Amino acid sequence: MAKDGTIRQHARPSRQRESFRGDRGKSGCGCLVFLLVLSLICLGVLAHPMSLKLIAKQLNHEDKIIPSDVVFVHRFMEDKSGELYTEAFRQYWAGNARAICVEEDKVFGVSMQDIVGKTGRAKGIKENVVKAISVDGDETAKVKKIKARLQAMGYRKIIVLVPEYASGRFHLLYGTSDEKDRTIYMIKPVHVSYFKRDTWWKDSLSRVILVKELYGRAAHYASRFGGSH
């Protein structure tokens, strides 16, 4: 009896320790489940179509357009249908610009000035209306050179055409100028068919474009803050 009683006395604390460990394990498991559920809720909120649409809309910026000296068209490789240049013709015909200037590039060995100029002549636009500016470097360097060239050409009121998804970033790029610069830059976002603004997460090209834009904005802010130190 004594031996059995001793075994039973030692067994009780062991069961208590096992019970305590079990409760502590259940508590830790409960915290993990709570964090997992919370993460899924946050992911669900962000993945909701309304939230995803809002992300794309936040990239947009549009200035009020007034009659200007020139409409400048930035070159975007994704614009294979020339929707930006079509908008430039609309701005010209509407009387908002007296000239059209494009960022120079080569397409199968043919310059953008020749391509846009030929298209413009087919629409009744005089040959000397379409001009081009050739620049190199990253986007920030390009914009700086473009601004200097446009000012050297005597333009002081300039409409800048970019796809709607890039309009916010270019507003930042054109907004960082010398205080002595009195040139007015008006960002005109253009709706382009290749970027699915309302369903960008379902389209591979639109997803890549949006990620590039977010990265471009982050790089812009990083360069500004980095240069201020």
C-alpha positions as CSV (number, residue, x, y, z in Angstrom):
1,M,0.0,0.0,0.0
2,A,2.8,2.4,1.0
3,K,4.6,1.8,-2.3
4,D,1.4,2.3,-4.3
5,G,0.6,5.4,-2.2
6,T,4.0,6.8,-2.9
7,I,3.6,6.3,-6.6
8,R,0.3,8.0,-6.5
9,Q,1.7,11.0,-4.6
10,H,4.5,11.5,-7.2
11,A,2.0,11.1,-10.0
12,R,-0.2,14.0,-9.0
13,P,2.4,16.8,-9.4
14,S,3.4,15.3,-12.8
15,R,-0.2,15.4,-14.0
16,Q,-0.5,19.0,-12.7
17,R,2.7,20.0,-14.6
18,E,1.4,18.3,-17.8
19,S,-1.9,20.1,-17.4
20,F,-0.2,23.4,-16.9
21,R,2.0,22.8,-20.0
22,G,-1.1,21.8,-21.9
23,D,-3.0,25.0,-20.9
24,R,0.0,27.1,-21.8
25,G,0.3,25.4,-25.2
26,K,-3.4,26.0,-25.8
27,S,-2.9,29.7,-24.9
28,G,0.0,30.1,-27.3
29,C,-2.0,28.3,-30.0
30,G,-4.9,30.7,-29.4
31,C,-2.7,33.7,-29.8
32,L,-1.3,32.3,-33.1
33,V,-4.8,31.7,-34.4
34,F,-5.9,35.2,-33.4
35,L,-2.9,36.8,-35.2
36,L,-3.6,34.6,-38.3
37,V,-7.3,35.6,-38.3
38,L,-6.3,39.3,-37.9
39,S,-3.8,39.0,-40.8
40,L,-6.5,37.4,-43.0
41,I,-9.0,40.2,-42.1
42,C,-6.4,42.9,-43.0
43,L,-5.6,41.1,-46.2
44,G,-9.2,40.8,-47.0
45,V,-9.8,44.5,-46.5
46,L,-6.8,45.4,-48.8
47,A,-7.8,42.8,-51.4
48,H,-11.4,44.2,-51.6
49,P,-12.0,45.6,-55.1
50,M,-13.0,49.0,-53.7
51,S,-9.6,49.2,-51.9
52,L,-7.7,48.1,-54.9
53,K,-9.5,50.6,-57.1
54,L,-8.6,53.3,-54.6
55,I,-4.9,52.5,-54.9
56,A,-5.0,53.2,-58.7
57,K,-7.0,56.4,-58.3
58,Q,-4.4,57.7,-55.8
59,L,-1.8,57.8,-58.6
60,N,-3.8,60.4,-60.5
61,H,-3.3,64.1,-60.7
62,E,-4.9,66.6,-63.0
63,D,-4.3,70.4,-63.4
64,K,-6.7,72.9,-64.8
65,I,-5.8,73.4,-68.4
66,I,-5.6,77.0,-69.9
67,P,-4.5,78.0,-73.4
68,S,-0.8,77.3,-73.7
69,D,2.2,77.6,-75.9
70,V,2.8,74.0,-76.4
71,V,1.6,70.5,-75.5
72,F,4.5,68.1,-74.6
73,V,4.1,64.4,-74.9
74,H,6.3,62.0,-72.9
75,R,7.3,58.8,-74.5
76,F,5.8,55.6,-73.0
77,M,6.7,52.3,-74.6
78,E,3.4,50.7,-73.5
79,D,1.4,53.3,-75.6
80,K,1.5,51.2,-78.8
81,S,-1.7,52.7,-80.1
82,G,-0.5,56.2,-79.8
83,E,-3.3,57.3,-77.5
84,L,-1.1,60.1,-75.9
85,Y,-0.4,61.6,-79.4
86,T,-4.1,61.4,-80.3
87,E,-4.8,63.5,-77.2
88,A,-2.1,66.0,-78.2
89,F,-4.0,66.5,-81.5
90,R,-7.2,67.0,-79.6
91,Q,-5.5,69.7,-77.4
92,Y,-4.1,71.4,-80.5
93,W,-7.5,71.4,-82.3
94,A,-9.2,72.7,-79.1
95,G,-7.0,75.7,-79.2
96,N,-5.2,74.8,-76.0
97,A,-1.7,74.7,-77.6
98,R,0.0,76.4,-80.6
99,A,2.5,73.6,-81.0
100,I,3.1,69.9,-80.3
101,C,6.4,68.7,-78.9
102,V,7.2,65.0,-78.3
103,E,10.0,63.2,-76.5
104,E,12.2,61.7,-79.3
105,D,12.6,58.0,-79.8
106,K,13.1,55.5,-82.6
107,V,10.5,53.0,-83.6
108,F,11.9,50.5,-86.1
109,G,14.5,53.1,-87.1
110,V,11.9,55.9,-87.6
111,S,11.9,58.9,-85.3
112,M,8.8,59.8,-83.2
113,Q,8.9,63.3,-84.7
114,D,8.5,61.8,-88.2
115,I,5.8,59.4,-87.1
116,V,3.7,62.0,-85.2
117,G,4.4,64.6,-87.8
118,K,3.1,62.3,-90.6
119,T,0.0,61.4,-88.6
120,G,-0.6,65.1,-87.9
121,R,-0.3,66.1,-91.6
122,A,-2.9,63.4,-92.4
123,K,-5.2,65.2,-89.9
124,G,-4.5,68.6,-91.5
125,I,-1.8,69.8,-89.0
126,K,1.0,71.8,-90.6
127,E,4.5,70.1,-90.7
128,N,6.2,72.8,-88.5
129,V,3.7,72.3,-85.7
130,V,5.3,69.1,-84.5
131,K,8.7,69.3,-82.8
132,A,10.8,66.9,-80.8
133,I,13.3,66.9,-77.9
134,S,15.9,64.2,-77.5
135,V,17.0,63.4,-73.9
136,D,18.6,60.6,-72.0
137,G,19.1,59.5,-68.4
138,D,16.6,58.4,-65.7
139,E,13.2,60.0,-65.5
140,T,14.3,62.8,-63.1
141,A,17.2,63.7,-65.3
142,K,15.0,63.6,-68.4
143,V,12.4,65.9,-67.0
144,K,15.1,68.4,-65.9
145,K,16.5,68.5,-69.4
146,I,13.1,68.7,-71.0
147,K,12.2,71.7,-68.9
148,A,15.4,73.4,-69.8
149,R,14.9,72.7,-73.5
150,L,11.3,73.9,-73.5
151,Q,12.2,77.1,-71.8
152,A,15.1,77.7,-74.2
153,M,12.5,77.3,-77.1
154,G,10.6,80.2,-75.5
155,Y,7.7,78.2,-74.1
156,R,6.3,79.5,-70.8
157,K,2.9,77.7,-70.5
158,I,3.2,74.0,-71.2
159,I,0.6,71.2,-71.1
160,V,2.3,67.9,-70.2
161,L,0.6,64.7,-71.4
162,V,1.2,61.5,-69.6
163,P,-1.0,58.4,-68.9
164,E,-3.3,58.8,-65.9
165,Y,-1.4,56.3,-63.8
166,A,1.8,58.3,-64.2
167,S,0.2,61.8,-63.7
168,G,0.8,62.0,-59.9
169,R,4.5,61.1,-60.3
170,F,5.0,63.6,-63.1
171,H,3.3,66.3,-61.0
172,L,6.0,65.7,-58.4
173,L,8.8,65.7,-61.0
174,Y,7.6,69.0,-62.7
175,G,6.8,70.5,-59.3
176,T,10.4,70.4,-58.1
177,S,11.8,73.5,-59.9
178,D,13.8,76.6,-59.3
179,E,11.9,79.4,-57.5
180,K,13.0,81.7,-60.3
181,D,11.4,79.6,-62.9
182,R,8.1,81.2,-63.9
183,T,7.1,78.6,-66.4
184,I,3.7,77.0,-65.8
185,Y,3.4,73.2,-66.2
186,M,0.0,71.7,-66.4
187,I,-0.3,67.9,-66.0
188,K,-3.0,66.4,-68.2
189,P,-3.7,62.8,-67.4
190,V,-4.7,60.7,-70.4
191,H,-6.9,57.6,-70.1
192,V,-5.2,54.8,-71.9
193,S,-6.8,51.5,-72.8
194,Y,-3.8,49.3,-72.0
195,F,-4.0,50.2,-68.3
196,K,-7.1,48.6,-66.6
197,R,-7.5,51.1,-63.8
198,D,-10.7,49.6,-62.3
199,T,-9.4,45.9,-62.5
200,W,-5.6,46.4,-62.6
201,W,-5.1,43.4,-60.3
202,K,-6.6,41.1,-62.9
203,D,-4.4,42.2,-65.8
204,S,-0.7,41.3,-65.8
205,L,0.5,44.4,-67.7
206,S,-1.5,46.7,-65.4
207,R,-0.1,45.0,-62.3
208,V,3.5,45.6,-63.6
209,I,2.7,49.2,-64.5
210,L,1.2,49.9,-61.0
211,V,4.2,48.4,-59.2
212,K,6.6,50.4,-61.4
213,E,4.7,53.6,-60.5
214,L,4.7,52.9,-56.8
215,Y,8.5,52.2,-57.0
216,G,9.0,55.4,-59.0
217,R,7.3,57.4,-56.4
218,A,9.2,55.8,-53.6
219,A,12.5,56.4,-55.5
220,H,11.5,60.1,-56.0
221,Y,10.9,60.7,-52.4
222,A,14.0,58.8,-51.4
223,S,16.2,60.9,-53.7
224,R,14.6,64.2,-52.4
225,F,15.1,63.3,-48.8
226,G,18.5,61.9,-49.5
227,G,19.6,65.0,-51.3
228,S,18.4,67.3,-48.5
229,H,21.0,65.9,-46.0
